[in-house]
Amino acid sequence: MTIALSRGLWACPCCRRLCRPSVGNGGAERCPRCGATVRPRKPDSLSRTWALLIAAAILYVPANLLPVMQTSSMLGSSRDTIISGVVYFWTSGSPGLALLIFSVSILVPLIKLGALAYLAFSVRRPGATGPHGLGRLYRVVELAGRWSMLDIFVIALMVGMVRFHTLATIEAGPGAAAFGAVVVLSMLAAASFDPRLLWDASGPSSHEH
């Protein structure tokens, strides 16, 4: 398979139509089918992806260590993190909900950040993994991005369940803001990454079967 760019064709990011740019135009074109902006590659894709990934990775630490909610009731007050919420539901007889919160709020964001970092690294240092495998990994990351707001929903569910069980007053803590920022930054990082760079990095020999 030959890269479209080597034939002077640009792929529309929306409808996937191949467009032939105007002579001498190295900037952007309009897709004749859907009108979307078409570029040969996303400008500064790797720089923006790495910047967003590093910011998300930094905020991932306070998102899990700082309290996401502050609970006040007749029995006193407490400051709960995501991890303490997992422990609470596990010990209170809701292991399924505890595993859901752990997977969606701790495990999945970490895996997504790691996968995006591996993809961005593979563009600069092509390794043993071929572009087909990296492309499948990117599609998995892209699919996970469509469910990113599930993280916020789980946190809201955790707050609601604690309120129901304790009849307490709950306020959002600083960890909730950090967690929301991690979700948004990871979504922006995935959107900034240009998967076509994976095929550019693989070399001409990898595009033929």
matplotlib code that plots the C-alpha trace (Angstrom):
import matplotlib.pyplot as plt

x = [0.0, 1.4, 1.1, -1.4, 0.9, 3.6, 1.1, 0.3, -3.0, -4.4, -7.0, -9.9, -10.1, -13.9, -15.1, -11.8, -12.0, -8.7, -8.1, -5.5, -4.2, -3.8, -0.4, 2.1, -0.3, 1.4, -1.0, -4.6, -7.4, -11.2, -12.7, -14.9, -17.3, -17.8, -16.0, -13.7, -10.2, -7.7, -4.0, -1.2, -0.5, -1.7, 0.6, 2.9, 1.0, 3.7, 4.7, 1.1, 0.5, 3.5, 2.7, -0.9, 0.3, 2.9, 0.3, -2.2, 0.4, 1.4, -2.3, -2.9, -1.0, -3.1, -6.2, -5.7, -4.1, -6.2, -9.7, -12.4, -15.2, -15.6, -18.4, -20.1, -22.7, -23.9, -21.1, -18.4, -16.6, -14.2, -12.2, -12.3, -10.0, -10.8, -8.8, -10.6, -13.9, -12.9, -12.0, -15.3, -17.5, -15.4, -15.7, -19.4, -20.5, -20.4, -17.3, -18.7, -19.0, -15.5, -14.0, -15.9, -14.6, -11.0, -11.1, -12.6, -11.0, -7.6, -6.6, -8.2, -6.7, -3.3, -3.4, -4.7, -1.9, 0.7, -0.7, -0.6, 2.9, 4.0, 2.4, 4.1, 7.4, 7.0, 6.8, 10.3, 11.8, 10.2, 10.6, 9.6, 5.9, 4.7, 2.3, -0.6, -0.3, 0.2, -2.8, -4.9, -3.6, -4.6, -8.1, -8.4, -7.3, -9.7, -12.6, -11.7, -11.8, -15.5, -16.2, -14.0, -16.9, -17.8, -15.1, -16.9, -20.2, -18.6, -17.4, -20.9, -22.3, -19.9, -21.0, -24.6, -24.2, -22.3, -24.9, -27.7, -25.9, -24.9, -27.4, -24.4, -23.6, -20.9, -18.8, -16.3, -12.6, -9.5, -9.0, -12.2, -10.9, -7.6, -9.4, -11.6, -8.5, -6.8, -9.9, -10.0, -6.3, -6.2, -9.0, -7.2, -3.9, -5.7, -7.3, -3.9, -2.1, -2.0, -2.0, -0.7, 2.7, 2.9, 3.0, 5.5, 7.8, 7.6, 9.4, 8.5, 9.1, 6.4, 3.7, 3.9, 2.5]
y = [0.0, 3.4, 6.5, 8.9, 11.8, 10.4, 10.6, 14.2, 13.4, 14.6, 12.6, 14.4, 13.8, 13.8, 11.9, 10.2, 11.5, 11.9, 15.4, 16.8, 20.1, 23.2, 23.6, 25.2, 25.0, 23.5, 24.8, 23.8, 23.0, 22.5, 19.1, 19.2, 16.6, 17.9, 21.2, 20.3, 21.7, 19.2, 19.3, 16.9, 16.4, 18.0, 21.0, 20.4, 17.2, 15.6, 18.8, 19.4, 15.7, 15.5, 18.8, 17.7, 14.2, 15.6, 18.0, 15.2, 12.9, 15.6, 16.2, 12.4, 12.4, 15.0, 13.6, 10.4, 11.7, 14.8, 14.5, 14.5, 15.1, 16.5, 14.9, 16.5, 14.7, 14.4, 11.9, 14.3, 15.2, 13.4, 14.0, 11.1, 10.4, 8.1, 5.3, 5.7, 5.6, 2.3, 0.9, 2.2, 0.4, -2.7, -3.0, -1.9, -4.9, -3.3, -4.9, -4.5, -0.8, -0.6, -2.4, -0.1, 3.0, 1.6, 0.6, 3.7, 6.3, 4.9, 2.1, 3.2, 6.8, 5.4, 2.9, 5.6, 8.0, 5.2, 4.1, 7.6, 8.1, 4.9, 5.9, 9.4, 7.7, 5.2, 8.1, 9.3, 5.8, 3.2, -0.2, -3.8, -3.0, -2.4, 0.4, -2.0, -2.9, 0.7, 1.7, -0.8, 0.5, 4.1, 2.9, 1.4, 4.7, 6.6, 4.2, 4.7, 8.5, 8.2, 6.9, 9.5, 11.2, 7.9, 8.8, 11.9, 9.9, 7.4, 10.1, 11.6, 8.1, 7.7, 11.0, 10.1, 6.7, 8.1, 10.8, 8.1, 5.9, 8.6, 11.5, 13.8, 17.1, 16.6, 19.2, 18.7, 18.6, 19.8, 16.2, 16.4, 19.4, 17.7, 14.5, 16.5, 18.2, 14.8, 13.6, 16.7, 16.8, 13.2, 13.7, 16.7, 14.7, 11.9, 14.5, 16.2, 13.1, 12.4, 8.6, 9.2, 9.9, 6.2, 5.3, 8.0, 6.7, 3.1, 3.7, 2.9, -0.8, -1.2, -0.1, -3.0, -6.5]
z = [0.0, -0.9, 1.3, -0.3, 0.6, -1.6, -4.5, -3.8, -2.1, 1.2, 3.3, 4.7, 8.5, 8.5, 5.5, 4.5, 0.9, -0.9, -2.1, -4.5, -3.2, -5.4, -7.0, -4.6, -1.7, 1.3, 3.9, 4.0, 1.6, 1.8, 1.3, -1.8, -0.2, 3.4, 3.5, 6.3, 6.5, 5.0, 5.7, 4.8, 8.5, 11.7, 12.4, 15.5, 16.2, 18.3, 20.2, 21.3, 22.1, 24.3, 26.1, 26.8, 27.9, 30.3, 31.8, 32.2, 33.8, 36.3, 37.3, 37.5, 40.8, 42.7, 41.1, 43.0, 46.1, 46.9, 48.2, 45.5, 48.0, 51.5, 53.5, 56.5, 58.6, 62.2, 62.8, 61.7, 58.5, 56.2, 53.1, 50.6, 47.7, 44.7, 46.3, 49.7, 47.8, 46.2, 49.6, 51.1, 48.5, 48.7, 52.5, 52.5, 50.3, 46.8, 45.2, 41.7, 42.1, 43.7, 40.7, 38.3, 40.0, 40.2, 36.5, 35.1, 37.3, 38.0, 35.6, 32.3, 32.4, 33.2, 30.4, 27.9, 28.8, 28.5, 25.1, 23.8, 25.0, 23.4, 20.1, 20.2, 21.0, 18.2, 15.6, 16.6, 17.3, 15.1, 16.9, 16.3, 16.3, 12.8, 11.7, 11.5, 15.2, 16.2, 14.1, 16.0, 19.3, 18.2, 17.3, 20.8, 22.4, 20.1, 21.2, 24.8, 24.3, 23.4, 26.9, 28.7, 30.3, 32.0, 34.4, 35.6, 35.7, 38.0, 40.4, 40.4, 41.1, 44.0, 45.5, 45.2, 46.8, 49.7, 50.2, 50.1, 52.7, 55.1, 54.5, 54.4, 52.8, 50.2, 48.5, 45.6, 46.7, 44.8, 43.5, 41.5, 39.5, 38.9, 37.8, 35.4, 34.0, 33.4, 31.4, 29.3, 28.7, 27.7, 25.2, 23.7, 23.5, 21.6, 19.2, 18.7, 17.7, 13.9, 13.3, 9.8, 11.3, 12.3, 8.6, 7.8, 10.4, 9.3, 6.0, 2.4, 2.8, 5.4, 3.1, 0.8, 1.1]

ax = plt.figure().add_subplot(projection="3d")
ax.plot(x, y, z, "-o")
ax.set_aspect("equal")
plt.show()
